[in-house]
Amino acid sequence: MKKLAALFLAILMVFSLVACGETNVDSPPDEQETNQPPSATTAPGREYDETDPAAVLGEITNDFSDVTTSLTLKLEETFTAVGTTYEDYQKNKGLVDEWIALVLSESDALFTRTKENSIVYFKLIATDPDHKYSEFCDEALDEYYDTVYDKAMDEYYDSLYDNAMDDLYDEYYDGIIDDAYDDVKYEEWSNVSSECYKTWSDASSAIYKKWSDESSYVYGLWSAMSSAFCWNDNYDVDAIVAEYDKKKAEEEANEDSENNTDNETKEPTQSENTGDATDGIRPEFKEAMDSYEAFYTEYCEFMIEYSENPTDLTLLAKYSDMLVKAEEMNEAFEAWDEDELSSEELKYYLDVNNRVMKMLVDVSG
């Protein structure tokens, strides 16, 4: 069963707060063919100096930029290939599925290359004679954090999950299909509309999951290297990566086991409660979503204040209170099951979640 992403947001909240606090305390300021399916977008092989850490980070940046730009252009080509009428969409909608599959496969390849290039970067830092100086390691790891976790992952989120998926929604579900409402028998229109929305929703969830999983991995890898380099004088990058991957796999296995147990013994969810719905959205669901967004709006405002005054004891006390509040809110949100939401509720959730994630990304930038 699909669960909403509240828990991940809470984790991101803690990560971004720690990163923000550390930065402020320790660092000084400072050609298309019609009706043809999409094809592969990028191919490795660009030459760069693999012995230069800055060049490696530059390659990661260029890789993200090339992939997101190429996939965005492929979407425009797909729009043209599908056509602009309801009949065109019915005939060529398989091209949309092809584009979605392309995004997922290219994302997998991109993130695999990112991990490989990250390891190259960390090994260059580990073998540099200056690694004996803590300032060198701090600066090198901060540069990785800013370039990969912050900027590159932000570009992926903005270009694909945010902009491209919004364009896909507007083009078909809220565009061509919506416009055909008066011209097509309702039963047919309803089936096509529901199918289109499900395609978009499933793709959004899959792309978001890849982004969130990779963001979590990149952050964890950076944190493991930071701890090993700066605190334990351990520069065996292969061993650090192997230990991190092992720990990550164990955590995921435990999480899967807990989810299976919860599914076997879970009590009725909030979505099973009865209540009058307005426009397909139950009042209790809307209230929960609005409270969720209001909390993270408050949190982001707090983050800005905290980043400006990281040693303020009053703010530190408030931080503890907010963690307690976040835990309570996450427990409430985990009761909502995506599979049991109406299409209107799912759309409302995705809109809220989109705004919240954008606020968190902006604040952590």
N, C-alpha and C positions, 0 to 999 in steps of 0.2 A: 504494500500500500504506500502511496506517495504521501510524504509529510511535508508540510510547509516549512519554509527556510528560516524560521525564527531563531533556532538554535545557532545556525551558522552566523547570523547577524550578531548574536551576542558574543560569539567568539571573535568575530571581526572587530567588534566594539572594544574588547579587551586588548587585542593585538594593536589596534590603531592608537589606543590610549598609551600603552607601554612605549610604542615607537615614538609617539609625539613627545611623551615626557622625557625619554632618553635624549631625543634630539635637542630639546630646549635646555636641559640641564647640562649636558656634556659638550655640546657643540656651540661654537660662536655663531652669531647671525649670518647671517650672510645674504580586335575586329570582330564583329559579331556575325552569325549566320542565323536567319530566321528559322524557328522550329527545330533547332538543334539543342540537345541537352548540354548543360555545363560540362566542361572538361577540367582536368587538373590545372591548378592555378600557379603553383610554384615548384621550382626544382632546385635542390641544393647545388652548390658548386661555385658560389660567389667566392672570389679570392679575397682573403684578408690576412693580416699578420697574426697568426695564432700564438705568437710569443709575446704579444703586447696586450696587457689586460684591457686597456682602453679600446683597442680594436675588437676584442672579443665582445665587450659590452655593446660596442657599435654594431656588431653583427646581429646580436640579439634584438636590438632596436630596429635595425633594418628588416630583419626577418618578420617581426610583428607588423611593421608598417606595410611590407610587401604583401603579406597574406591578407590582412584586413582590407587593404585597398583593392587587391585583385578580386576578393570575394564580393566586395561591394559592387565593383564593376560587373561581375558575373551576374549579380542580382538584376542590375539594369538590363543586361542582355536577356536575361530570363523573362523580364517583364515584356520586352519587345517580342521575344519568340512566342510567348503564350498568346499575346494579342490583347485587344481592349474590349471585347464584348463577352457577354455571358456564354455564348456559344463557343467562342475561342477558348475560354477558360475550361469549359467542360471537355473540349477536345485535347487541350494541351496541358492540363493541370499536372500531369506526370512530370513535367519539367520543373515544377516547383519542388516536388519531392527529390528530384535529382540535385537541385541546388542545396537543399537542406542536407542531403547525404554528403555533398561535397564539403559543406561547411564543417560537418562533424569529422570527416576523414582528414581534411586539411588542418583542423584544430589538433587532432591527435598527433599528426606529424610535426606541427609547429611546437607543441609542448614537449615532444620527445627531443627535438633539436635544442629546445631551451634548456632542458635538463643536461644534455650533453655539453652544451656551451658553458653552462653554469659551472660544471665540474672542471672544465678547462680553465675557467677564470679562477676558481678557488685554488687549483693546483699552482697556477702562476703566482698567486699571492703567497701560498705556502712555501714555495721554493725561492722566493725573493729574499736575499740576505737581509733586507730591511724589516722582515716580519718580526724580528726580535724587538722592534720598537712598537709599543702599544698604539701609538698615534697612527702608524702606518696601517696596521690591521683595522683599526676603527674607521679610518677614512676609506679604505678599500671596501669594507663591508657596507658602510653607509652608501657608497657609490653604487654598489650592487643593489641594495634595497631600493634606492631612489630610481634606478634605471629599469629594473626588472619588475619588482613587486609593485612599485608605485606607478610608473609611467607606462611601461609596456602592457601590463595587465589592465590598466585603465583604458588604454587605447583599444584593446580587444573588447572590453565591456561596452564602451561607447559606440564603437563602429558596428559591432555585430549584434550583441544582445539588445542594445538600446536602439540605435538608429535603423539598422537593417531590418530587424524584426518589426519595428514600428512601421517601416515602409511596406513590408509584406502585409501587415494587418490592414493598413490603409488602402493598399492597391486592390486587395481581393475581398476580404470579409466586410470591410467597411466601405468598399468602393464598388467594384464590378458586381458583386453578388447582392449587395444592399440595393444597388440601382435597379436590379432585375426583379425586385419584389412585386411590382405591379404587372409584370409581363409574363410571369411564370406561375403555373399552378402552385398553390401554397405548399402542398405536400412535397412536391419536388424541390421547391425553393428551400423549404425547411431542412430537408435532408442534405442538400448541397451546402447550405449555410453551416449546419452543424458539423459536417465533414471538414469543411474549410477551417472552421474555428479549431477543431480538434487537431488538425495538422499543424496549425500555427501554435497552439498551446503546447503540444508535445515537443515541437521544435524549440520553442522558447525555454521550456524546462530542461531539455537536453543541453542546449547551449549554455544556459545559466549554470547547470551542474558542472559542465566541463570547466567553465571559468572559475567557479567557486572552489572546486577540487584542486585545480592547478594553483590558484592563489594561495590556498592553504598549504599546498606542498612547497611552493616557492618560499613562503614565509617560514615554514618549519625548517627547510634546508638552510636558509639564511641564519636562522636562530641557532641551529646545530653547529654551523661553522663558526658563528660568533662566539658561542660558548667554548668551543674547542680551541680556537685560535687565541682568543683574548683572555680566557680564564684558566685554561688547563694546559697551555703550551703543547697542544696536540695538533700536528699538521699533517697527519695521515688522512688525506682527503678520501681515498677509497674506503678506508675503514669507517670514517665518519658517515659517509653516504650509506654504506651497508648497514650500519647500526640504525641510522634514521629510517631507512626503508623497512627494516625488520620491525622496528617499533610502530611504524605507520601501519604495516600489515596486521600486526597484533591488535592495534586499536580498532581497525576496521572489522576484523573478525569478531571482536568482543561486541562491537556495535551491532553487527548483523545478528549475533546471538541474542542480544537484548531485545532487538526489534522483533525477532521471531517469537520470543517469549511474551512480549507485550501484545502481539497480535493474537496469540492464543488465549490470553486471559483478560484482554482489555474490556473495560466497562463501556456502556453506551457513550458515544461521542456527543459533542455539542451539536453536531449536524443532525443528530437524531431527535433533538428537541423540537417540539412543535411551536409554531408561531406564524403570524401573518406575514407574508412576504410582499414587499413593494418592488415592482419591476424585477421580480425574480430574485431579490436580495432580502434575506431575512433581517429583521431589525437587530437581533442579537449578534448576527454576523457582522453587519455594518458597524455596530458599536465597537466590536472587538477590533476590527480593522482600523477604525479611526483612533482608538486608544493606542494601538500599536504604533501608528504613524506619529501620533502626538508625543509618545514617549521618546522615540528616536529623534524627533525634532528637538525636544528638550535636551537629549543627550548630546547632540551635535553642537547646540549652543553652549553646553557645559564644556565640551572639548575645546572650543575656541577660547573660552575663558581660562581653562586649565593650561592650555599651551602658552598663554601669556603670563601665567603665574604658577609655574609647576611646583613651587615650594610652599604655597599657601596651604596651611594646615586645615583651614575651613573647607577648601576645595577637596582636599584628600578625604576628609570626613564625609563630604557629600558623595564622593566617588563610591565609598563603601555602601552608602544607602542606595545608590543607583544600581549597584550590582545585585543587591537583594531584590530590588524592584524588577530588574531584568530577569532574574531567575523565576520570579512569580509569573511574569508575563509570558515567558517562554513555556512554562508548564501549561498555561491556559491555551497557548497557541498550538502546542503539540497535539491537543485534542481534536483540532480541525483536520479532517482528512480530505485531501485534494480530490480524491475519486468520488466523494460524496457531495461536492459542491455543484451548484447549478452553473451553467455557462456564464450567466451574469455575475455570479459571485466569484467565479474564477477570474474573470476579466477584472473585476474590481480589486481582487487580491493582487493580481499581477501589476496593475497600475500603482497601487499603494507600495508594493514591494520594490518596484522600479524606482519610485521617488525616494524611498528610504535608502536603497543601496547607493543611489547617486549622491545623496547627502553624505553618507559615510565615506564614499570614495573621495568626494571633494574635501571633506574635513581632514582625512588622513593624508591628503596631498601636500 
